[in-house]
Amino acid sequence: GARLREGSQRECSPSGQRGEKSKLSKLQTWSEELEQDAKEQRDADRFDSYFFLDKALWVETKYLLPSSEPLISSSAGCLIEQLSEEKYECMVCCDVIRVMAPVWSCQSCFHVFHLNCIKKWARSPASQADGAACWRCPACQNVSMKHPTSYTCFCGKVTNPEWQRTEIPHSCGDMCGKKRSGVDCNHPCNIQPVRCGQATVLQCDKVCGAVLNCAEHTCVQVCHSGTCQPCQLQVQQVCFCGVTAREVPCGTDKAGFDGSGHFSCGKICGKMLNCEAHRCQQACHRGPCKSCPRSPSLVNTCPCGQTPLTKLLELGYSERRSCSDPIPSCGKTCNKPLACGSSDIIHLCEKLCHEGSCGPCSLTSTIRCRCGSKTKEVPCEKIQKEEELVFTCEKRCNKKRSCGRHKCGELCCVSVEHKCSMICGYKLNCGLHRCQEPCHRGNCEPCWQSSFDELTCHCGSTVLYPPIPCGTKPPECKNVCTRRHECDHPVFHNCHSEEKCPPCTYLTQKWCMGKHEQRSNIPCHLQDISCGLMCNKTLPCETHRCKRICHRGECLPEGGCQQPCTLPRPDCGHPCAAPCHKGSSCPRTTCTAKVAVQCECGRRKETVACAEAANSYQRYAAIAMASKLSDMQLGDSMDIGPLISKKELKQTRLECDQECATLERNRRLAEALQIDSSSDPFNVRSTSAYSDSLKDDARKDLKFVTEVEEEINNLVELANKGKQSKRSHCFPPMNREHRKIIHELAEVYGVESVSYDNEPKRNVVITAHKGKSACPNSTLTSLIERETAARAPPPIAHIKQSAGGSTWSKMVKEEPAIDYFDVQD
């Protein structure tokens, strides 16, 4: 009933093609009666579905199905569209018909049903016709003898046709070939289903015969697609004035034919005017020529146009009778504007009223270029037309074009928009094609090319159906990758479109490159594993071992072993240190090994090269030997063995300086006065806290050291006296040498120092902690000032007088006596 009401509304619409009042009234009456009967039988519990379905289908077939021949093609198109979009309903089960479902099509009304539904209908009592073996179509009531048993295409040639996305559903895609419905036609159907987007074109082998663009000849090509090509037959055409002829394809300038010619040759017309005295001076034109411009009916003034001819007739001039008669002159100055001049100044003709052209001007004109940037003076006699008042300069336009990328570059440009005529050429979003549009602003349009082939993943499980935009990547697949892998470990990554699979991350056990140990939990794809230990393999020299971290390949580079030789030197006993020289003796080179030397008292300590220590000892031995030669001259003997033995050579010592003598004197004084040395009575520890390098730096820039010590001293006092646990101070940015001095002084004061920022803004921040930081007894500044101050002269040596008192005994060069009361602060 709902289907019938919908059909009746469709027939009542303005677009309905079969709406008749009598049919519609009967249709409404039938639908109401059908619903009433169904309601009564449902209440009585004896509802027969097949009976009412048969009755409803009969009403729909009689009143709703198309019955006219012109509607067959539109019905076929509607049927194809509904089947393709899965919107077509089976009339038996009222469910949509899927594109892959087996169907059966009636050969009379072409309705489509589910194969199982039509089988049930054919076996039901409601479908039985007069004969026991006959059954009726649910749609058109056409009686069939054969029961439906198999799923075939519409033409019946293919059983169980496979669904192709590019074909009509339930169709085989071949030529139909069925017998046409006409009785007198014996030709088979030559329709082949073609869907939108397919490249297949149906063509026959007959001559096209369509009328060409000339409207006189027909197309002689074989059946083709698209419009026919223009007519190629060559014909003769003449111009409007009849002087020039040309040979062109038939149909060229057909719309411009005026009865005498087809085109304009651009020359002077030259046809005789109606006055039969003058010829037409216009360019070759269409249609008849105009009247003679010298006709008495057209000329009403003198040649300069200032005086009417009526006034000249009053002055006694003869009246013009024909176009050949001269035009009377008024005798005034012509004053017609000439082509020369400029926008500000207009040159006028200085001749008396005359016929014909005014002739050249004797003045000069200032003409301006098109863009208005340059001007120049030219004689007016060279200017014949107003177009010559403008010239083209050599200035190139530097403005950006409409694309915003390129400059205009045109000479003497007057454009406003500066449109860019270049091709964009940028790669489109697909990454395969380039933009062929004129150069433009913004992003390029998406690539318009598409593919009509299905795009699948590597395994073929996931499919993207056409049309596929250009540059589309294969679809993402959730299945496990099925490619062949190098290892046999389980695969954990999904199907992918890349040629190379991701590396295998299965955890395995592998030996390191040096075969030192077997490492666990190593991903399968890692080949070269380093254990981080030293290689320690014996090198080819058989003396050294490889000191590189566990590595791949050979231990030695191409240059061979370059490790230092460990053989002892014959003179000093230090290693040779020359590059490995297997098979040859050690070269005689200077020993560069560092040795620690100190003075006799142990205060001065330095680290010097072995060669320098040997040279200093040799100087010391030479001096000692020279000092004892004087004793040898007096007859004394001496032992020089200790001066040349190797044992003494290794005990090279530095010379004690004045500070060493001071410390020794203070030690003896404290010992004599029985003063405890741990109390540091002479500030020895405070002075020894400063390194020699710090003292050298302080001597170079004592003012800077003084300022830094004042800041550190104030910071330490604030930290120790204040309530806070620590205090900080930030020094301004400074160079590396000054920062080094601050760090070393901070270490003496027990202050924390840290450098921040990068060069050249690098600075130092010091932090003094309460209870940990303390000021030394003597500052570095006072120590340097004490060293640089003038020292008192050494005491006079004691001279021993002889008993006689008349002569002095000789001075004995002994060690100077120490004055224990000469104490320096």
C-alpha positions in Angstrom: 0.0 0.0 0.0 2.8 2.4 0.8 4.5 1.6 -2.5 1.2 2.2 -4.4 0.6 5.6 -2.6 4.2 6.6 -3.4 3.5 5.7 -7.1 0.3 7.7 -7.1 2.0 10.8 -5.7 4.7 10.4 -8.3 2.1 10.3 -11.1 0.4 13.3 -9.7 3.6 15.4 -9.8 4.1 18.0 -12.7 6.9 15.9 -14.0 4.8 12.8 -14.3 4.5 11.6 -17.9 1.6 9.2 -17.6 -0.7 11.0 -15.1 -4.3 10.5 -16.1 -7.2 11.3 -13.7 -9.0 8.0 -14.4 -5.9 5.9 -13.7 -5.0 7.8 -10.6 -8.4 7.5 -9.1 -8.5 3.8 -9.8 -5.0 3.5 -8.3 -6.0 5.2 -5.1 -9.1 3.1 -4.8 -7.1 -0.1 -5.3 -4.5 0.9 -2.7 -7.2 1.7 -0.1 -9.0 -1.6 -0.7 -5.8 -3.6 -0.6 -4.9 -2.1 2.8 -8.4 -2.7 4.2 -8.3 -6.4 3.1 -4.9 -6.9 4.6 -6.1 -5.4 7.9 -9.1 -7.6 8.0 -7.3 -10.8 7.2 -4.5 -10.0 9.7 -7.1 -9.6 12.4 -8.6 -12.9 11.5 -5.2 -14.7 11.6 -5.4 -15.9 8.0 -3.1 -13.5 6.3 -1.8 -14.8 2.9 1.4 -12.9 2.0 1.7 -14.3 -1.5 -1.9 -13.4 -2.3 -1.6 -9.8 -1.4 1.9 -9.5 -3.0 0.4 -10.9 -6.2 -2.4 -8.4 -6.0 -0.2 -5.4 -5.3 2.3 -6.3 -8.0 -0.5 -6.5 -10.5 -1.7 -3.1 -9.6 1.8 -1.7 -9.7 2.5 -3.3 -13.1 -0.7 -2.0 -14.6 -0.6 1.5 -13.4 3.1 2.3 -12.6 5.3 0.4 -15.0 6.5 2.3 -18.1 4.5 1.5 -21.1 5.8 3.7 -23.8 8.8 3.1 -26.0 10.6 6.5 -25.4 10.9 5.6 -21.7 12.9 2.4 -22.3 16.3 4.1 -22.5 15.7 6.3 -19.4 14.5 3.2 -17.5 17.6 1.3 -18.5 19.8 4.2 -17.3 17.9 4.4 -14.0 18.2 0.6 -13.6 22.0 0.8 -14.2 22.4 3.6 -11.7 20.3 2.0 -9.0 22.2 -1.4 -9.4 25.6 0.3 -9.3 24.7 2.4 -6.2 23.0 -0.6 -4.5 19.7 1.2 -4.3 17.6 -1.2 -6.3 15.1 -3.2 -4.3 14.0 -6.8 -4.9 10.1 -6.8 -5.3 9.8 -10.1 -3.5 11.9 -9.4 -0.3 11.9 -5.6 -0.5 15.7 -5.7 0.3 18.4 -3.9 -1.7 20.2 -6.0 -4.3 24.0 -6.1 -3.8 26.4 -5.8 -6.7 27.8 -9.3 -6.0 24.5 -11.0 -5.2 23.1 -13.6 -7.7 20.1 -12.2 -9.5 17.5 -13.1 -12.2 16.1 -10.6 -14.7 12.8 -10.9 -16.5 13.1 -10.8 -20.3 9.7 -9.0 -20.6 9.7 -6.2 -18.1 13.5 -6.4 -17.2 12.9 -6.3 -13.5 15.7 -7.7 -11.4 15.2 -10.1 -8.4 17.3 -12.1 -6.1 17.8 -15.5 -7.5 16.7 -17.3 -4.3 13.7 -15.0 -4.0 12.5 -15.6 -7.6 13.0 -19.4 -7.0 10.7 -19.3 -4.0 8.2 -17.2 -5.9 8.1 -19.6 -8.8 7.3 -22.5 -6.5 4.6 -20.7 -4.5 0.9 -21.2 -5.3 0.4 -17.5 -5.9 2.7 -17.6 -9.0 0.9 -20.5 -10.7 -0.7 -19.7 -14.1 -3.2 -21.8 -16.0 -0.8 -24.6 -16.6 0.7 -26.6 -13.8 4.3 -26.0 -15.0 3.9 -22.3 -15.8 4.5 -19.4 -13.4 4.0 -15.7 -13.6 6.6 -12.8 -13.3 5.9 -10.9 -10.0 6.2 -7.6 -11.9 4.7 -7.9 -15.4 2.7 -11.2 -14.9 4.4 -12.6 -18.0 4.0 -16.3 -18.1 7.2 -18.4 -18.3 7.5 -22.1 -18.8 11.1 -22.5 -17.5 11.8 -22.0 -13.8 14.9 -19.9 -12.9 17.8 -22.1 -11.9 21.1 -20.3 -12.6 22.7 -16.8 -12.3 23.6 -15.4 -15.7 24.4 -12.0 -17.2 21.7 -9.9 -18.8 22.5 -11.3 -22.3 22.7 -14.8 -21.0 26.1 -15.6 -22.5 28.1 -15.8 -19.2 27.1 -17.9 -16.1 28.0 -16.5 -12.7 29.6 -13.3 -14.1 32.3 -11.8 -11.8 31.7 -8.3 -10.6 34.1 -5.8 -12.1 34.1 -2.3 -10.7 34.5 -0.8 -14.2 31.5 -2.7 -15.6 27.8 -2.6 -15.0 26.8 -5.0 -12.1 25.6 -8.4 -13.2 26.9 -7.7 -16.8 29.6 -9.6 -18.7 30.8 -6.4 -20.4 30.7 -7.8 -23.9 28.5 -6.8 -26.9 24.8 -7.7 -26.2 24.1 -9.7 -29.4 20.4 -10.4 -28.5 17.7 -10.2 -31.1 16.0 -6.9 -31.3 12.4 -6.4 -30.4 11.3 -5.2 -33.8 9.6 -7.9 -36.0 11.1 -6.7 -39.3 14.7 -6.2 -37.9 17.0 -9.2 -38.1 20.1 -7.4 -36.8 21.4 -8.3 -33.3 21.8 -5.7 -30.6 25.2 -4.0 -30.9 25.1 -2.1 -27.6 28.1 -2.6 -25.4 27.8 -1.3 -21.8 30.3 1.5 -21.2 30.7 3.3 -17.9 31.8 6.9 -17.4 35.5 7.1 -17.2 36.3 4.1 -19.4 38.7 4.6 -22.3 36.7 2.3 -24.6 35.1 4.1 -27.6 32.6 2.4 -29.9 33.3 3.1 -33.6 32.0 1.6 -36.8 33.8 1.2 -40.1 31.4 3.5 -42.1 32.0 7.0 -43.4 31.1 9.8 -40.9 29.1 11.9 -43.4 28.5 14.8 -41.0 28.3 18.3 -42.4 31.5 20.2 -42.0 32.1 23.8 -40.8 31.7 25.2 -44.3 28.1 23.9 -44.4 28.7 22.8 -48.0 30.7 19.5 -47.8 30.5 16.4 -45.6 33.1 14.5 -43.5 34.7 11.7 -45.5 36.6 10.2 -42.6 35.7 6.8 -41.1 33.5 6.9 -38.0 35.5 8.8 -35.3 35.0 10.3 -31.9 34.8 14.1 -31.2 34.0 16.8 -33.7 35.0 16.6 -37.3 38.0 18.4 -38.5 37.5 21.7 -40.6 37.0 21.3 -44.3 40.4 21.1 -46.0 39.2 21.9 -49.6 41.1 24.9 -51.0 39.0 27.7 -52.5 39.8 31.1 -54.0 38.7 34.3 -52.1 39.0 37.9 -53.1 39.1 41.0 -50.9 36.3 43.6 -50.5 37.9 45.9 -53.1 38.5 43.0 -55.5 42.2 43.7 -56.0 43.8 40.9 -53.9 43.0 37.2 -54.0 44.0 34.3 -51.7 43.7 30.5 -51.5 42.3 29.3 -48.2 40.5 26.2 -46.8 36.8 26.1 -47.5 34.7 27.9 -44.8 37.4 30.5 -43.8 35.9 33.9 -43.0 32.6 32.7 -44.3 30.7 35.0 -41.9 32.6 38.0 -43.3 31.3 37.6 -46.9 29.4 40.7 -48.0 28.5 39.5 -51.5 31.7 40.8 -53.2 34.6 39.7 -50.9 35.6 37.8 -47.8 38.4 39.8 -46.2 40.2 43.2 -46.2 43.6 43.5 -47.9 44.5 46.7 -46.0 45.2 48.7 -49.2 43.4 51.9 -50.4 40.0 51.0 -51.7 40.4 53.0 -55.0 36.8 52.4 -56.1 35.1 55.3 -58.1 32.8 57.3 -55.9 29.3 58.3 -56.9 30.6 61.6 -58.1 32.6 59.8 -60.8 35.4 62.3 -60.3 37.2 61.0 -57.2 38.1 57.6 -55.9 37.6 56.1 -52.3 40.6 56.8 -50.1 39.6 54.5 -47.3 41.3 51.2 -46.5 39.7 48.1 -48.2 36.3 47.9 -46.5 33.1 46.0 -46.5 30.0 47.3 -48.1 29.6 50.3 -50.5 31.8 53.3 -50.3 30.7 56.5 -48.7 29.8 59.7 -50.5 32.5 62.0 -51.9 33.9 64.1 -49.0 34.1 67.2 -51.4 30.5 67.1 -52.4 28.9 70.6 -52.2 26.2 69.2 -49.9 28.8 68.1 -47.4 31.3 71.0 -47.5 29.8 74.0 -45.7 32.9 75.9 -44.5 36.2 77.1 -45.9 39.2 74.7 -45.8 40.3 75.9 -42.3 36.7 75.6 -41.0 36.6 79.1 -39.5 34.3 80.8 -42.0 31.0 79.4 -43.4 30.6 79.4 -47.2 27.5 81.5 -46.9 29.5 84.4 -45.7 32.1 83.9 -48.5 29.2 83.9 -51.0 28.1 87.3 -49.7 31.6 88.6 -50.3 31.4 87.7 -53.9 32.8 84.1 -54.1 31.2 81.9 -56.7 28.9 79.1 -55.6 30.3 75.5 -55.9 28.3 73.3 -58.3 30.3 70.1 -58.2 32.9 68.3 -56.1 35.5 69.3 -58.6 35.0 73.0 -57.9 37.7 74.6 -55.6 36.6 75.4 -52.0 36.9 79.2 -51.4 39.6 80.3 -48.9 38.8 82.9 -46.2 42.4 84.3 -46.2 42.9 83.8 -42.5 45.6 81.8 -40.8 44.8 78.1 -40.8 45.4 77.5 -37.1 44.6 73.8 -37.4 46.2 71.7 -34.6 49.2 69.7 -35.9 50.4 66.3 -34.9 53.4 67.7 -33.2 53.7 69.5 -29.9 53.1 68.1 -26.5 50.4 67.7 -23.9 51.0 71.3 -22.7 51.8 73.0 -25.9 49.8 72.5 -29.1 51.4 73.6 -32.4 49.0 75.2 -34.9 49.4 75.6 -38.7 50.7 79.0 -39.6 49.8 79.0 -43.3 46.8 80.8 -44.7 43.6 78.9 -45.2 44.3 76.2 -47.7 43.2 72.8 -49.0 45.1 69.6 -48.4 47.5 68.7 -45.6 49.1 71.5 -43.5 52.6 70.4 -44.2 55.6 70.2 -41.8 56.0 72.4 -38.7 59.2 74.5 -38.3 59.3 74.2 -34.5 60.6 71.4 -32.2 58.5 69.2 -29.9 59.3 67.7 -26.5 58.2 64.1 -26.6 58.0 61.8 -23.6 58.5 58.1 -23.4 55.6 55.8 -22.6 56.5 55.3 -18.9 57.1 59.1 -18.5 60.6 58.8 -17.1 62.5 60.4 -20.0 62.0 63.2 -22.6 63.8 64.4 -25.7 63.6 67.2 -28.3 62.8 66.3 -31.9 62.1 68.5 -35.0 58.4 68.7 -35.7 58.9 67.9 -39.3 59.7 64.3 -38.3 56.4 63.9 -36.5 53.7 63.0 -38.9 51.2 61.3 -36.6 50.2 61.7 -32.9 51.5 58.2 -32.2 55.0 59.5 -32.8 54.8 61.9 -29.9 55.6 58.9 -27.6 58.8 56.9 -27.8 60.1 53.8 -26.0 63.0 54.4 -23.6 65.6 51.9 -22.5 64.6 51.7 -18.8 63.6 48.3 -17.6 60.8 47.9 -15.2 61.9 46.6 -11.8 58.4 46.0 -10.4 57.3 42.5 -9.3 54.9 40.7 -11.6 51.5 39.4 -10.5 53.1 36.2 -9.3 55.3 38.0 -6.8 58.4 35.9 -7.9 59.7 37.5 -11.1 60.4 41.1 -12.1 58.7 42.6 -15.1 61.9 43.5 -17.0 60.0 45.1 -19.9 61.4 48.2 -21.5 59.5 51.4 -20.9 56.7 49.5 -19.1 53.3 51.1 -18.8 51.4 48.0 -17.4 49.4 48.3 -14.2 49.0 44.7 -13.3 52.3 43.3 -14.7 50.9 39.9 -15.4 53.4 37.1 -15.5 53.5 35.1 -18.7 55.9 32.4 -17.5 55.0 28.9 -16.6 54.9 28.1 -12.9 56.9 24.9 -13.2 56.7 24.0 -9.5 56.3 20.4 -8.5 52.7 19.6 -7.6 51.7 17.8 -4.4 51.9 14.5 -6.1 55.7 14.9 -6.5 55.6 13.6 -10.1 54.3 16.4 -12.3 54.9 20.1 -12.5 52.4 23.0 -12.6 51.7 24.0 -16.1 49.6 27.1 -15.2 50.9 30.6 -15.7 53.1 31.8 -12.8 50.8 32.6 -9.8 50.7 33.5 -6.2 50.1 31.0 -3.4 50.1 27.2 -3.6 49.6 25.4 -6.8 46.3 23.5 -7.5 46.3 19.8 -6.7 47.4 17.5 -9.5 44.4 16.9 -11.8 45.7 13.6 -13.2 44.0 10.5 -11.9 44.4 6.8 -12.4 41.5 4.4 -13.0 43.3 1.3 -11.9 42.9 -0.1 -8.4 45.7 0.7 -6.0 46.5 -2.1 -3.6 48.9 -2.7 -0.8 51.8 -5.1 -1.3 49.9 -8.1 -0.1 46.7 -7.2 -2.0 44.4 -7.3 1.0 43.6 -3.5 1.2 42.3 -1.9 -2.0 41.7 1.7 -3.0 39.1 1.9 -5.9 39.4 4.3 -8.8 39.6 7.1 -9.5 42.9 7.4 -7.7 44.4 11.0 -7.5 47.9 11.3 -8.7 50.5 10.8 -6.0 48.3 8.8 -3.7 50.3 6.4 -1.6 49.3 2.8 -1.3 46.7 2.1 1.4 47.8 1.3 4.9 47.4 -2.4 5.6 46.9 -3.9 9.1 48.1 -7.4 8.1 51.6 -8.7 9.0 54.2 -8.2 6.3 54.5 -11.2 4.0 57.7 -10.3 2.3 60.8 -12.6 2.4 63.1 -11.6 5.2 66.8 -12.3 5.7 66.3 -13.9 9.2 63.8 -16.4 10.5 62.7 -14.4 13.5 59.0 -13.5 14.0 57.8 -10.5 12.0 56.3 -7.7 14.1 55.7 -5.0 11.4 52.7 -4.6 9.2 52.4 -4.7 5.4 54.1 -1.7 3.8 54.7 -0.2 0.4 58.4 0.6 0.9 60.8 -1.7 -1.0 63.0 -2.4 2.1 61.5 -3.8 5.2 62.2 -2.2 8.6 65.2 -3.7 10.5 64.6 -6.8 12.6 64.5 -5.8 16.3 64.3 -9.4 17.7 66.7 -9.6 20.7 69.6 -12.1 20.2 73.0 -12.9 21.5 76.0 -11.8 19.5 79.8 -11.7 19.9 81.5 -8.4 19.9 83.8 -7.4 17.0 86.9 -8.4 18.9 85.5 -11.7 20.2 86.0 -10.6 23.8 82.6 -11.5 25.1 79.1 -12.5 24.0 76.6 -9.7 24.4 72.9 -10.4 25.2 69.7 -8.4 24.2 71.2 -7.2 20.9 68.7 -6.4 18.1 69.1 -8.8 15.1 69.8 -6.0 12.6 72.9 -4.8 14.4 76.0 -6.5 12.9 79.1 -4.8 14.5 78.9 -4.9 18.3 81.5 -3.2 20.4 82.0 -4.4 24.0 83.7 -1.1 25.0 86.9 -2.9 26.2 90.4 -2.4 24.9 91.2 -4.6 21.9 94.5 -5.7 23.5 95.5 -7.9 20.5 99.2 -8.4 19.8 100.4 -6.2 17.0 102.6 -7.6 14.2 105.6 -5.9 15.8 105.2 -8.5 18.7 106.1 -5.7 21.2 102.9 -3.7 21.6 99.2 -4.5 21.9 96.3 -2.7 20.2 95.0 0.1 22.5 91.9 0.9 20.4 88.4 0.2 21.8 86.9 -3.0 20.5 86.7 -2.4 16.7 86.1 -4.0 13.3 88.8 -5.0 10.9 92.5 -5.0 11.3 94.1 -3.4 14.3 96.8 -1.4 12.5 96.2 1.3 9.9 98.1 1.4 6.7 101.1 3.2 8.3 102.0 0.3 10.6 102.5 0.4 14.4 103.2 4.0 15.6 103.2 3.3 19.3 106.3 4.6 21.3 109.2 2.2 21.8 109.5 1.0 25.4 113.1 -0.1 25.3 115.2 1.8 28.0 117.7 4.4 26.9 121.4 3.6 27.8 122.1 6.9 29.4 119.1 7.8 31.5 117.0 4.6 31.5 113.8 6.3 30.2 111.9 4.6 27.4 113.0 5.3 23.9 109.6 6.9 23.0 110.4 6.9 19.3 107.8 5.3 16.9 107.9 1.5 16.9 111.0 0.4 14.9 111.1 -3.3 15.0 114.4 -4.8 13.9 116.5 -1.7 14.2 118.3 0.0 17.0 116.8 2.9 18.9 117.6 6.3 17.3 119.8 8.7 19.2 117.4 11.5 20.1 117.0 13.9 23.0 115.0 12.4 25.9 111.8 14.3 26.4 110.6 12.4 29.5 109.5 14.6 32.4 111.4 14.3 35.7 110.7 16.0 39.0 113.6 18.0 40.5 113.8 20.0 43.7 116.3 22.1 45.6 118.3 20.7 48.5 115.9 22.0 51.1 112.9 20.7 49.2 111.0 24.0 48.9 111.4 24.4 45.1 109.9 21.7 43.0 109.7 21.6 39.2 109.0 19.2 36.4 111.5 19.5 33.6 112.6 17.4 30.6 115.2 14.8 31.2 117.6 16.5 28.7 117.3 19.8 30.5 118.0 18.1 33.9 121.1 16.4 32.5 122.4 19.7 31.1 121.8 21.5 34.5 123.6 18.7 36.3 126.5 18.9 33.9 126.8 22.6 34.6 126.7 22.0 38.3 129.4 19.3 38.0 131.6 21.5 35.9 131.3 24.4 38.5 132.0 22.0 41.4 135.0 20.5 39.6 136.4 24.0 38.7 136.0 25.1 42.4 138.0 22.2 43.6 140.8 22.5 41.1 142.1 25.4 43.2 142.4 23.0 46.1 144.1 20.5 43.9 146.7 23.1 43.1 147.6 23.4 46.8 148.3 19.7 46.8 145.0 18.4 48.1 143.3 15.4 46.6 139.6 15.1 45.6 137.2 12.4 44.5 135.4 13.3 41.2 133.6 9.9 40.9 130.3 11.2 42.5 130.2 14.0 39.9 130.1 11.7 36.9 128.2 8.7 38.1 124.7 7.9 36.8 123.3 7.7 40.3 124.2 11.3 41.0 122.9 12.3 37.6 119.5 11.1 38.6 119.6 13.2 41.7 119.8 16.5 39.9 118.8 19.3 42.2 117.7 22.9 41.8 119.6 25.7 43.4 118.1 27.2 46.6 117.1 30.8 46.2 116.9 33.7 48.7 113.5 32.5 50.0 115.0 29.1 50.8 117.7 30.8 52.8 115.1 32.8 54.7 113.1 29.7 55.5 116.2 27.9 56.8 117.2 30.9 58.9 113.6 31.1 60.4 113.8 27.4 61.1 117.0 27.7 63.0 115.8 30.7 64.8 112.6 28.9 65.9 114.7 26.0 67.0 117.0 28.2 69.0 114.0 30.0 70.6 112.2 26.7 71.1 109.1 27.9 69.2 106.6 25.3 68.0 106.8 25.0 64.2 103.1 24.0 63.9 102.0 27.6 65.0 103.5 29.0 61.8 105.1 32.0 63.4 106.7 33.4 60.2 103.6 33.0 57.9 105.3 30.2 56.0 102.1 28.3 55.1 100.2 31.4 53.9 103.0 32.2 51.5 103.4 28.7 50.3 99.7 28.4 49.4 100.2 30.5 46.3 101.6 28.6 43.4 104.5 29.9 41.4 102.3 30.4 38.3 99.8 32.5 40.3 102.7 34.6 41.6 104.0 35.2 38.1 100.5 36.2 36.9 100.1 38.5 39.9 103.4 40.2 39.1 102.1 41.0 35.6 98.8 42.6 36.7 99.1 43.4 40.4 96.3 46.0 40.3 93.7 43.4 39.1 94.8 40.9 41.7 94.4 43.5 44.4 90.8 44.3 43.4 89.9 40.6 43.2 91.4 39.9 46.7 89.4 42.8 48.1 86.1 41.4 46.6 86.9 37.9 47.9 87.9 39.1 51.3 84.7 41.2 51.7 82.6 38.2 50.5 84.2 35.8 53.0 83.7 38.3 55.9 80.0 38.8 54.9 79.4 35.0 54.7 81.0 34.3 58.1 79.4 37.2 59.9 75.9 37.1 58.3 73.0 34.9 59.0 72.9 33.3 55.5 74.7 30.1 54.8 76.4 31.4 51.7 77.1 34.5 49.7 77.8 35.0 46.0 79.4 37.6 43.8 79.4 37.8 40.0 82.5 39.3 38.3 82.0 41.1 34.9 83.0 39.3 31.7 86.8 39.0 31.3 89.4 37.1 29.4 90.8 33.6 30.1 93.9 34.8 32.0 91.9 36.9 34.5 89.4 34.1 35.0 92.3 31.7 35.8 93.6 34.1 38.5 90.2 34.3 40.1 89.8 30.4 40.1 93.2 30.0 41.8 92.6 32.7 44.4 89.2 31.2 45.1 90.9 27.9 45.9 93.2 29.6 48.4 90.3 31.3 50.1 88.2 28.1 50.1 85.6 29.8 47.9 83.6 28.0 45.2 84.1 29.4 41.7 82.1 28.6 38.5 82.3 30.1 35.0 79.1 30.8 33.0 78.1 31.8 29.4 80.1 31.7 26.2 82.9 33.9 24.9 83.1 36.9 24.9 80.5 37.2 27.6 82.0 34.4 29.8 82.2 35.5 33.5 83.0 33.9 36.9 80.6 33.6 39.9 82.2 32.9 43.3 80.3 31.6 46.4 81.6 31.8 49.9 80.1 29.2 52.4 79.8 30.1 56.1 82.4 28.1 58.2 84.2 26.7 55.1 85.7 29.8 53.6 88.5 31.7 55.3 91.0 34.4 54.5 94.7 33.5 54.5 97.2 35.2 57.0 99.0 37.0 54.2 97.5 38.2 50.9 99.1 37.6 47.6 99.4 41.3 47.1 101.4 41.9 50.3 103.6 38.9 49.4 104.4 40.3 45.9 105.1 43.8 47.4 107.4 42.3 50.0 109.4 40.5 47.4 109.7 43.5 45.2 110.7 45.8 48.1 114.4 46.8 48.5 116.1 44.3 50.8 118.6 45.3 53.4 122.3 44.6 52.5 123.7 41.3 53.9 125.6 41.5 57.2 129.4 42.1 57.1 131.3 38.9 57.6 133.2 38.6 60.9 137.0 39.1 60.5 139.4 37.4 62.8 142.4 39.6 63.9 145.9 38.0 64.5 147.5 38.0 68.0 150.2 40.6 67.0 147.6 43.0 66.0 149.8 44.5 63.3 148.6 42.4 60.4 145.3 41.0 59.3 144.9 37.3 58.6 143.3 36.3 55.3 139.6 36.0 54.9 138.3 32.5 54.8 135.5 31.9 52.3 133.2 30.1 54.5 129.4 30.2 54.6 128.2 33.6 55.8 127.2 33.6 59.4 123.4 33.7 59.9 122.0 36.6 62.0 119.1 35.1 63.8 117.8 38.4 64.8 117.4 39.7 61.3 113.6 38.9 61.1 111.6 40.2 58.1 107.8 40.6 58.3 
